[in-house]
Amino acid sequence: MFKFILLYRYYKKIKSGGPDGELAASLRYLSQRFSMVTPQARAILNDIGTEELAHLEMVGSIVRQLIEGASIDEMQKAGFDASYADHGRGIYPMSAAGNPFTAAYIQSKGDPITDLYENMAAEQKARSTYEYLINMADDPDVIEPLRFLREREVVHFQRFGEALRIVQDYLDSPKLHHIPKPECMK
């Protein structure tokens, strides 16, 4: 159980409520879609942002199951006592430093190229975090969902690369506007 608590602490603080967590990713992508210049890029952001909410649900479920049977002594040994005192066994998104989730984590510049590069980097950071979690875990019931989530981060990275190419092609294309001739010039 002690190893589960260590995994829980790492998982809760990094993945759910930190700047690289599922909550920040979801809100980032759903916010950025408003400034995307193509319908395809908006759709990709909408799809991935929605999927990240489902990932947050998976993370919350795993965390809840990991601490469900932990004793108070095990939580104290794992350094979870302060969080327990404030939130009990509730899922509370916070950063690795213990700071509550903040909207400052939602990186949205309004520039489609900048935002898509930010998203690709965020997906790589999330993939790395899942790798670290898999390395720490010893329970197959924890490892399998982590592997699934890691694979989804790779797919998201690829989809953001696709969106980046679409947006770059759009921005590089000449913007010709057809203005019909007036009747007198026909």
N, C-alpha and C positions, 0 to 999 in steps of 0.2 A: 504494500500500500504506500510506503514511503516514496518509492520511485514514481508512483502515480501522482502523488502530491507535487513532487518536483516537476513532473510533466505538466500538471495542471497549472502551476504557477507560471511556467514559461508560456504555456499556451494562452492562458487568460490575458496576461499582460502584453504579449507581443501580437498575437493574432486577432484578438477580438477588438480591442479598443485603442491600440497604439496607432501611430501614423501609417504603418504598413499593414494594418489589420483589415479584416473583411468589412467592418462598418465604414471605415474611412474610404475604402475602395468603392463600395457601393454608392455612397453619397457623392464621391468625386465624379464617378462616371455619369451618374444621373444628373449632376449639376452641369457637367461639361457638354452634355448633348445639346443644350440650348444655344451654344455658340459654334456648333459644327456647321460647315458650309455645304455639306452634301447629305441627302437623305440616307444614303448607305452608311455613312459614318455615324449619323444620329441613331440609326437602327442598331448598329453594333454596340454603341455606348449604352443604349437602352437595354439590350439583351444581356450584356455582361453585367451591368449595374444590378439588374434584377437577379441574375444568377448569384452575384456576390451576397445578396440578402439571404438566399438559400444556403450559401456557405456559412454565413453567420449563424443560421439556425443549426447547422450540423455541428459547428464548433461549440455552440452553447449546449447542445445535447451531450456531446462528448464530455465537456467539462463537468456538467451536472452529474453525469454517471460516475465520473472519476472521484468526485468528492463525496458522493452520497453516503458511502460507508466509512469514511475516514473519521477517526476519533479526534477529539479536541487536542489530545496530546500529539497526534500525528500532524495535525495542522500547525500547531505551535512549533514543532521540530522543523517543519518545512518553511517556517517564516511567514505563514499565512494568518497568523493571529490578528494582526492589525486589520487586515481586510475582513476577516471573520467578525471582528468586533463591530465594524461598520456595516457590513452587508450580509452577515450570516453565510449561508450557502448559496446566496443569490448570485446570479451572473451580473457582474458590474464591469463594463468596459473601461479599461484604464491602460495607460502606457506602461512600458517596462519600468519606468521610474515611479510608478504608482499614481501618476496624474490622471484625473478623470478624462474621458474622451472630450475633445474639443473640436469645434468647427475649423480651427486653424489647421487641422490635418487634411482638410479637403483642398488639395492642390488644384486650383482651377484658375488659369490665367486669362482665358477668353481667346487665346490664340490657338487655332486648331492644331498646328504643327507642334508647338510647345506642349500642349496638353496630351497629345498622342504619344510623344516621346516620354513624357512623365509617366503615362500609363504603362508603357512597355517596361520602364525601369521598375515601377511598382510591382508588376507581375513577376519580374525576375527576383525581386526581394522576397515576395511571398513564396515563390518556389523554393528559395534557399531556406526560408524559415521552416517550411514543411519538411525539407531534407533533414534539418537539425532535429525536428520533433520526431521524425521516424528513427533517427539514430538514438534518441533517448528512450524510445518506447520499447517495451518487451511484451506487450499484449497484442495478439493478432487482431482482436476486436477494435483496437485503437489504430494499429498500423494500417489496416486496409482502408478505412476512410481517409486517413492522412495521405495515402498513396493516390487515392482518387482525387483529393483536393489538389495535390501537387500536379497531377496530370492536367487538371483544368486550368491551372495557372499557365502551363505551357501553351494550351489551346488559346487562352486569352491573349497571351503575348503575340501569338501568330495572327489572331484576328485584329489586334491593334496595328500590327504591321500591315495587314491588308487595308485597314482604314487609312493608315498613313499614306500608302501608295495612291489610294483613291483621291484623297484630299490634295496631295501634291499634284497629281495629274489635273485635277480640276483647277487648282490655283495657277498652274503653268499654261493652261489652255487659253487661247485668245477668247475674249468675251465679245463676240460679235452679236449685235442686236439688229434684227431685221426690222427696218422701218418701211412700211409699204409706201409706194409712190402715191401722191395725191392724184385724184381723178384728172386734174388739169394737165398732169405731166405724162399721162399714159398715151 
